Amino acid sequence: MATWLRDGYELSDETARLDLEAVHRFLSRETYWAANIPRATLEKAIANSLSFGLYRDGRQAGFARVVTDRATHAYLCDVFVDAAHRGRGLGKWMVECVLAHPDLQGLRRFCLMTRDAQRLYEAFGFRPLPDPTRYLEIHRPDVYENA
């Protein structure tokens, strides 16, 4: 397990510490990408990912998740900092720590998708796809509505 400390905040990859209720509440109600995600779906996603909890005084203040095989590929997703803790550079710090995680070194590809935070991630080396025609997907934006 890995842990980072900064200005009274702690970032940990210890899944058992996550406040699943707080993470689910934020993702399902406050994000465009996971709106209405069922709790069971989120729990399964976390169980099969490398997840990071951001804490202040033992309470959930943020979250990030990486879907990865820990050898060749990683997909960064579900990154958030609770509104009460924004404006302190915590999102950048979380991404920095995630990218430094020992299990995520030497990967051939590390990707993410964002509608509105390109500048944040570009500072860490993420770039738009050089040839977007190579990227294919099956996208079901309403899948949580029917769950």
N, C-alpha and C positions, 0 to 999 in steps of 0.2 A: 504494500500500500504506500501511496505517495501523499505527502501533505506539504503545503506551502503556507507561509504566514506573512501578513502585511498589514500594518496599521490597525491591528485589532481584528482583522478578518482572517479566516482560515479557508483554504481550498483543499478538499480531500477527495480521493477517488474511492473512499470506503462506502460502498453502496448501502450497507446496513444503516448508515447514519442519515440517509436521505429522509426528509419529511415528505413522503409521497403525497400526502394530502395537499401540502403547500405547492409542490411542483405541479401536481395535476390541476389544481385550481388556477395557477398562473397560466400554464400552457393551454388549457381548455377554454379559458375566458379572456385572456389578454393577448393572444398571438393570432396572427393570420394563418400561420402554417399548421397549427395543431388545434384549431378551434373545434370544440366539442369532442376531442379525443376521449374515448371511453377509458375509464381508470384501468380496466383490465388490459387494454391494449398498451397503455403507457407502462404498466408494470412489466409486461412481457418484453417491451422494447428495452427497458432499463436492464432487465435480467440478462439480455443478450448483447449488451453494449458495455463500453467503458464509460462510466458516468462520473461526473464531478459535482460535488455540492459545495457551494459557497456559504459560509456561516459567519454570523456575528453574534457573539454571546450564546453560541449553541443553537441559534435559530437560523432557518434557511433564509438566505439573502440572494441566492442566485443558483444557477444550474447550467451545466453543459453536458452534452452526450456525444460520444464518438462511436459510430458503427465501424468495426474494424476486424480484420483477420490477424492483426498485430504482426504481419509479415510483409504485406505488399500494398495494402490499400486502407484508407480511412476516410470516413465521411463525417464531418463535424456538423452537428445539428442541435436544435433545441437550446441554444445559448440565450440566457436571459439574466438580467440583474433586476431584482425587485425595485420598483419606483422609489421606495424610501432610501435606497442605497446608491442611486445613480449619481453621476457627477463627480465621482471619486476615482475614475479610471479603472474601476473594477472589471469591466468587460474586457478591456485590453489586457489587464493582468491575467484574467482567467484564460484568455486565448494563448497568451505567452506561456503560461504554465501547462496548458493542455499540449501545446506543441513540443514542450520540453519533456513530457512524460516518457519515462524509460521504455515503455511498451510501444511507443509510437515513433521510434527512431529507425532510420534506414528504409522507410516506406517509399515505394516507387511513386505513389499517387496519394495526395491528401486533398479532398475536395469539400465543397460546401455549396449551398444555394442561399441567396439572400435577395430580397426585393429592395432593401433600402440601406444596407450597411456595407456597401462595396468598399468605401474608403477605409473603414475600420480594418477589414480583412486584407486589403491590398498592402497595408503597412507591414503585414507579416509575410508577404510574398505571394499571396493568392492572386491569380490573374484570371481574366475572362478566358473562356475556351478559345484556343487559337483557331479551331475549326469546329464550330457548333454543329455542323452537319454530321459529325461523328457521334454525337451524343443522342441517344434514343431513350425514351421512357414510356412507361404505361402510367398515366397519371389519372387518379380517381379522386378528384377534389371533394366529392361528397360522400366518400366512404364512411366517415364517422357519423354522418346524418342517418345512415341506414343500419348502423351497428346495433 
